[in-house]
Amino acid sequence: MSISASGEPDQMIISLGTRRASVIDEELTASFTLGRTILESVQTKSSREPLRPVRAVVEIVRHGGGLMPRALLGGAFTPSEDGADLLIEVQTSGEDYAGKPSCKSRLWTPLIPGLPDGFAQSVVDGFIRRPLPAGRIVVDRAAFDPVESSPMAFELAAELLAIVLHSSSMGRGVERSARAAIEAWP
């Protein structure tokens, strides 16, 4: 994905029944004021293929049973050739779940920029379940809905973001692997 001629980032929207996801390079309206940072180191493997640094943002919505869990999450992955660890850095916006819905959504209504502390561990768990190769992932974009967002939505968003970042860092298209991940959602 790249910036289009209109100056807007290219985007991909995947719809699979009641599951929808958006993948984009960047969403500046998902920037937020840093509350705290969670660091986690995970043993992983170095990539056999050359990798490049990448950035992506994913947004998810799942419709089901009157609920619509949703989450937006983004960050950058920088590969490391000389390590066996993945450093996961998740930036949060603090404990507050309030705010103005000013983050652009490609799937529904605007979201509130930020990652409340209550969702942060779910993001870490999503990256642990789908670890990237050795390097560093920094999650610095997020947005939520004060009613519809959930820890599970953020965990699924983190898994999808890991898949998108890994495919992009190898220079491969992300649609096939993103579709497979979305189909596997509970």
N, C-alpha and C positions, 0 to 999 in steps of 0.2 A: 504494500500500500504506500501511497505517496500523496503529496499535495496536488490537487487537481488544478486545472487552468483557472478556475474561479477563485483560487486561493483557499478553498475549503479542503480539509483532509479527506482523502478517499475513505469510503466506508463499505462495509459488508454487513448485510442484515440476513440472518439465517432464521427461518421459521419452520419449525417441525411440530405441527399440531398445536398443542397448548404451550409450547416452549419457543421462546424467541431470544435471540442474542444479536448484539451489534458489536462489530470489531472496527476500530478506527486507530489511526496512528497517535492522535493527541486530542485531548479535550481540555482546553484551558479553563473553561468554566467549572471544572471539577477540582481546581486548585483550592486549597484551604489553609488556614493558619494552623501551624504545628502545635499540638498539645503535648505529645510525648512520642517517643520512638521505642518500638519493640525490636530487639535483635535476637535472632536465632541462627545458629550454625548447624548445618545438616551435612553429614558425610554423603558424598555423591561421587560420581565418576567424571573424569575429564572427557571431553568429547574427542572422538577420533577424527571428526571432520572439523575444518576451520569454521569458527563462529565469529559473528560480528556483533557489536553492540546494537541493541534495538529498543524501541519504545512502542507501547501499545496501550489501548484502553478498551475494555470490554464492558458491556452492559447486558444484564440478563433480566428476563421476566418469565415467570412460570404461572400460567393460569390453572387453577384447580380448586374445586370445592368452595368457591366464593372468595378464595384468597388469591393474591397476585404478588408473591414474593419477588422482590426486585433488588438489584444492587448494581452499582457502577464502580469499577476498579481499574486503576491504571498504574503503570510504572515502567521502569527501565531495567534491562538486563545487560550486565557487562560480563562477558565470559573471561575466565582465567585459564591459561594454559598450564600453569605450574602449581595448581592446587588440587585438592580432593574434597574441598568443602564448598558448599553453597551458603553464602551469608544472606539471610533474609532480613531486610530492614523494612518494617511497616510503620509508617508515620500515621499518627492518629490526631483527631481534632479535639480530644478531651472527652469528658463525660456527658456533655450537652447533646441532646437530641433535637434541639430547637434550631430554627434558622429559616431563612427565606429560600424558597425553591427557585434558585437561579442557575442551576446546572442544566445545560441542554440535554434532553433525552431524545434519542432516535427511535425509541420504542413506545413511549407514552408521554405522560405529563412531566414537567421539569422536576428535578430532584434537588435536595439540599446538599450543597458541597460539604464534604467532610467524612470522616470515618470515626464515629463514636467508639470509645474504648470497648464497649460491649460487643462490638463486631470484630475487633482486632485479632483476637486469638483464633477465630474462625478463618481469617485470612491466612494466618501462619499455618494452620492445619491444612488448608487447601494446597499450599505450596509444598508442604511436607509429603502429602499424598501424591503429588505430581512433581517431583523434584526436577529442577533444571540441572544441566551439567555444572561443573565447578565454575564459580564466579560470584556475582553479587546481584541480587534483585532489590530494587528500591521501589516501594509502593508509595507514591506521592500524589496520586489522584484518586479521589473517591467521592461518591455521592450516594445519598440514601433517601428513602421515603420514611417519614416518622411512623407511619402505620403499616405499610406493606413490607418493609425491609426486615430481614431476619438473619440470624447467624448462619443458617443453612444457605441462604441466598448468597451471602458473602463468601462462604466456603466454596460453593460451586463457581462463583465468579473468579476466585483465586485459582482454582484448578484450570478453568478455561484460559485465564490470562497466562498461566505457566505454559500451556500447550501452544498458545498463539506466539508467545515470546520465543519458545524453543524453535518452532517451525520457521519463524521470521529470521532468527539468528543464523539458521542454516541456509537462508536464501530460498526457502521453499514456500509455496503457497500454503495458506493456513486453512482454507475452507474445508478440505476433506477431513483433516484432523479435528477441527472445531466441530463439524457436524457429528463425527463419531462420539465426541465427548458429550455433546448435547443429547444425543440419543440415549446415552448411558445414564443420564440423570435419574435419580429416584423419583 
